[in-house]
Amino acid sequence: SNQAAQNAFAAAKQATVDETIYTQGQTGYKNLVQAQNLLAKFKVDLTSLKDSNQTVKESLTTLHSQTITYGDPIKTVEADLGTGFGSTYGGQTISLAAEYVTFTDQEDPATSLATPVNVGKYFINLTAAGRAYLQTLSPDNTDVGLFVSGSLEIDPKDTTATLAPVTVVYGDTPSVQGNLGQGGGDQGLQNGDVEVRTADQQLVTGRLQVGQTYTLSYSPAKQAELQANSNYQYQSFGTARLTVSPRPITVTAQDYGITYGDEDSRQFGLTSDSTVALVKGDQLSDLRVGLVRDAGEQAGTYNISGETDHSQWNPNYQITAV
């Protein structure tokens, strides 16, 4: 209308015929009035929109946000009510029952959760029941039920994985217990979960020996597996001492005899039955047991037993020689 008025006034200015000048002038005036009326209506609409937005703002419910650590319970959700809720509830903070709120994953808003468990960020929204409840607090306000979402952030739980000290008999497989730091107590660990290293940090792949200093630790693969659980933030992976104790074994000296007067030059040996308790492929010779007989050269029976100095005997065995 404003452009039409400008065009009509321009035509009237250029016209030379009185009738044309009058007609175009009236047309321009008519369009100008229409433009003024349109502006007036636009101003009224803006004022109405501003008033409506203010009413909606005062009727909003703002849900509180919260941050918890994985494993901790979600606190009761609270909400601030706008002044539009009236003299009783307006400007108040209320607690909402569990059925009045729902949660959605911020990375997957289409999925609703009654109670989030895993680490992540979630929107806190009102359920239909929650909006209906708010409307009961201010029945005459049709804008009640609109809300501003809160947020729930679940952070990882700081934790550590520990290992229990182990004592194992030479030749046996260690039974390793550890606390993975993800709830619960110690549990048995499987092959590949732990590794054994010597005092100089060499990885042990062969047999364990008595008298050595061994350290148990979580294997890199097990550490990676545990760290893949985003609900936990590992501060450390503990280690433990592994002690190897000697294996008890009883060995029997072979019987032998000589004739009185003959030179006693025979080497004493162990019976084949003594091999029964050997482990890890060890042979009788690996025991390095020294045998001696009681002194005497007269005809008779003399006892054969282990020598008193055991320093050369195999330390992996607690040997009793009979």
C-alpha positions in Angstrom: 0.0 0.0 0.0 2.8 2.4 0.8 4.5 1.8 -2.6 1.1 2.2 -4.4 0.6 5.5 -2.7 4.0 6.7 -3.8 3.3 5.7 -7.4 -0.1 7.4 -7.4 1.3 10.7 -6.0 4.1 10.6 -8.6 1.6 10.2 -11.4 -0.5 13.1 -10.1 2.6 15.3 -10.0 3.4 14.6 -13.7 -0.2 14.8 -15.0 -1.3 17.9 -16.9 -5.0 17.1 -17.0 -7.0 18.3 -13.9 -9.1 15.1 -13.8 -6.0 12.9 -13.8 -4.3 14.9 -11.2 -7.4 14.6 -8.9 -7.9 10.9 -9.5 -4.3 9.9 -8.9 -4.2 12.2 -5.8 -7.2 10.4 -4.3 -5.7 7.0 -5.1 -2.5 7.9 -3.4 -4.3 9.2 -0.3 -6.4 6.0 -0.1 -3.3 3.8 -0.3 -1.5 5.9 2.2 -4.3 5.5 4.7 -4.2 1.8 4.2 -0.5 1.7 4.9 -1.0 3.7 8.1 -3.7 1.3 9.2 -1.4 -1.6 8.5 1.3 -0.1 10.6 -1.1 0.6 13.4 -2.3 -3.1 13.3 1.3 -4.3 13.3 2.0 -2.2 16.4 -1.0 -3.7 18.2 0.1 -7.3 17.2 3.6 -6.7 18.5 2.2 -5.4 21.8 -0.1 -8.5 22.1 2.8 -10.8 21.3 5.0 -9.2 23.9 2.2 -9.5 26.5 1.6 -13.1 25.5 5.4 -14.0 25.7 5.6 -12.4 29.2 2.6 -14.5 30.4 4.3 -17.7 29.0 7.6 -16.8 30.7 5.9 -16.2 34.0 4.2 -19.6 33.7 7.3 -21.6 32.9 8.7 -24.4 35.1 12.5 -24.6 35.2 13.9 -28.0 36.1 17.1 -28.1 38.2 20.2 -29.6 36.8 22.5 -32.0 38.8 25.8 -33.8 38.5 26.5 -37.1 40.2 29.2 -39.8 40.2 28.5 -43.2 38.6 27.0 -45.5 41.2 25.5 -42.7 43.3 21.7 -42.3 43.3 20.0 -39.6 41.3 18.8 -36.9 43.6 15.1 -35.9 43.7 14.5 -33.6 40.8 13.5 -30.0 41.9 11.9 -27.3 39.8 11.4 -23.5 40.1 7.9 -22.3 39.3 7.3 -19.0 37.6 5.2 -16.2 39.2 2.4 -17.1 36.9 1.5 -20.0 39.2 -0.3 -17.6 41.5 0.1 -16.5 45.1 0.4 -20.1 46.5 3.0 -21.6 44.2 4.4 -18.7 42.2 8.1 -18.3 42.7 8.4 -21.5 44.7 10.8 -24.4 44.4 9.1 -27.8 44.4 10.2 -31.5 44.5 8.9 -33.7 41.7 7.9 -37.3 42.1 9.9 -39.9 40.1 6.9 -40.5 37.8 6.8 -36.8 36.9 10.2 -36.8 35.2 11.9 -38.6 32.4 15.5 -38.6 31.1 16.8 -38.7 27.5 20.3 -39.2 26.4 21.6 -35.9 24.9 23.3 -37.9 22.1 20.1 -39.9 21.4 17.1 -37.7 22.4 14.7 -40.2 20.9 15.5 -42.7 23.7 13.8 -42.1 27.1 15.1 -43.6 30.3 13.3 -43.9 33.6 16.6 -43.9 35.5 19.9 -43.4 33.7 22.8 -45.5 35.0 25.8 -45.1 32.8 28.2 -42.2 32.5 26.9 -39.5 30.1 24.8 -36.4 29.8 21.0 -36.5 29.9 18.1 -34.0 29.5 15.6 -33.9 32.4 12.1 -33.5 31.1 8.6 -33.6 32.4 6.3 -36.6 31.6 2.7 -36.1 30.6 1.8 -36.9 34.2 4.3 -34.3 35.4 2.7 -31.6 33.2 -0.7 -32.6 34.3 0.4 -32.3 38.0 1.7 -28.7 37.3 -1.7 -27.8 35.8 -3.4 -28.8 39.1 -1.3 -26.2 40.9 -2.7 -23.4 38.7 -5.9 -24.6 37.0 -6.9 -21.3 35.5 -3.5 -20.7 33.7 -3.6 -22.4 30.3 0.1 -21.8 29.8 1.1 -23.9 32.8 2.9 -27.2 31.7 5.5 -25.5 29.6 9.0 -26.1 31.0 12.7 -25.6 30.6 14.6 -28.9 30.6 17.3 -29.6 33.2 20.4 -31.7 32.7 21.8 -34.7 34.4 25.5 -35.4 34.1 26.9 -38.7 35.4 30.7 -38.6 35.9 33.0 -41.6 36.0 33.9 -43.1 39.4 37.5 -42.9 40.4 38.8 -46.4 41.1 41.8 -48.7 41.4 42.4 -52.3 40.5 44.3 -54.3 43.1 46.0 -57.7 43.4 46.3 -60.0 46.4 49.7 -61.5 47.4 50.1 -65.1 46.2 52.2 -68.0 47.6 52.5 -71.0 45.3 54.2 -74.3 45.7 57.0 -74.9 43.2 55.5 -76.6 40.1 51.9 -75.5 40.8 50.0 -72.9 38.9 49.4 -69.7 40.9 45.8 -68.9 41.7 45.7 -65.1 41.5 42.9 -63.1 43.1 42.3 -59.4 42.3 39.7 -56.7 42.9 38.9 -55.1 39.5 37.6 -51.9 41.1 34.2 -52.2 39.6 32.2 -53.3 42.6 32.4 -56.5 44.6 35.4 -58.2 46.3 38.3 -60.1 45.1 37.8 -62.6 42.3 39.8 -65.2 40.5 41.7 -63.9 37.5 42.3 -65.9 34.3 45.4 -66.6 32.3 46.4 -63.5 30.4 44.9 -61.2 33.0 48.2 -60.9 34.9 51.8 -61.1 34.1 54.8 -62.0 36.3 58.1 -60.0 36.3 61.4 -60.5 38.0 63.1 -58.0 40.2 64.8 -56.4 37.1 61.4 -56.2 35.3 62.0 -59.1 33.0 58.8 -60.9 31.9 58.6 -64.5 33.2 57.5 -67.0 30.6 59.0 -70.2 32.0 58.9 -72.0 35.3 58.9 -70.1 38.6 61.8 -70.7 40.9 62.1 -70.7 44.7 64.2 -67.8 46.1 63.4 -65.3 43.3 61.6 -62.0 43.7 58.5 -61.9 41.5 55.9 -59.1 41.1 52.4 -59.7 39.8 50.8 -57.0 37.7 47.8 -56.6 35.4 48.6 -57.3 31.8 48.3 -54.4 29.3 45.4 -56.3 27.6 43.5 -56.6 30.9 44.2 -52.9 31.7 42.8 -51.9 28.3 39.7 -54.1 28.9 39.0 -52.5 32.3 39.6 -48.9 31.0 37.1 -49.6 28.2 34.4 -49.3 30.8 33.7 -45.6 30.6 31.9 -45.7 34.0 35.2 -45.9 35.7 38.3 -43.7 35.7 41.3 -45.8 36.8 43.8 -44.0 39.0 46.2 -47.0 39.2 46.6 -50.7 38.7 48.1 -52.3 41.8 50.8 -55.0 42.0 51.5 -57.8 44.4 54.3 -60.1 45.5 54.4 -63.7 44.2 56.3 -66.1 46.5 57.3 -69.6 45.4 57.7 -72.1 48.2 59.6 -75.4 48.0 57.7 -78.5 47.1 57.9 -81.2 49.8 59.4 -84.4 48.5 60.6 -87.6 50.2 63.3 -89.6 48.4 64.6 -93.1 49.2 68.2 -94.2 49.0 68.9 -97.4 47.1 70.0 -100.4 49.1 73.3 -101.9 48.2 75.8 -104.2 49.8 79.5 -105.2 49.7 81.6 -108.0 51.0 83.6 -107.5 54.2 87.1 -106.5 53.1 86.1 -105.0 49.7 86.7 -101.4 49.0 83.6 -99.3 49.5 83.7 -97.1 46.4 80.1 -97.2 45.1 78.1 -94.0 44.5 74.9 -93.9 46.4 71.7 -93.4 44.4 68.0 -92.9 44.8 65.3 -95.4 44.0 63.1 -94.8 40.9 60.1 -94.5 43.1 61.5 -91.1 44.2 60.6 -89.6 40.8 56.9 -89.7 41.6 56.9 -86.3 43.3 59.0 -84.6 40.7 57.4 -81.8 38.6 58.1 -79.7 35.6 60.1 -82.4 34.0 62.8 -82.5 36.7 65.0 -85.6 37.0 66.4 -87.2 40.1 69.8 -85.8 39.2 68.3 -82.3 39.3 67.8 -82.7 43.0 71.6 -82.9 43.6 71.0 -84.8 46.8 74.2 -86.0 48.6 73.9 -89.3 50.4 76.2 -90.7 53.1 76.2 -93.9 55.2 76.9 -94.4 58.8 80.5 -95.0 59.6 81.8 -98.6 60.1 83.7 -101.3 58.3 82.6 -104.4 60.2 80.0 -106.7 58.8 76.6 -105.4 59.5 73.8 -103.1 58.3 74.5 -99.3 58.0 71.9 -96.6 57.5 72.2 -94.5 54.3 70.7 -90.9 54.6 71.1 -87.4 53.3 74.1 -85.4 54.1 73.8 -82.6 56.6 75.0 -79.9 54.3 72.1 -79.1 52.0 73.6 -76.0 50.3 73.9 -77.8 47.0 70.5 -79.4 47.0 67.9 -78.1 44.6 66.1 -75.2 46.5 62.9 -75.8 44.6 62.3 -78.9 46.7 62.0 -79.4 50.5 63.8 -82.8 50.4 63.6 -85.5 53.0 66.0 -88.3 52.2 65.4 -91.7 53.9 
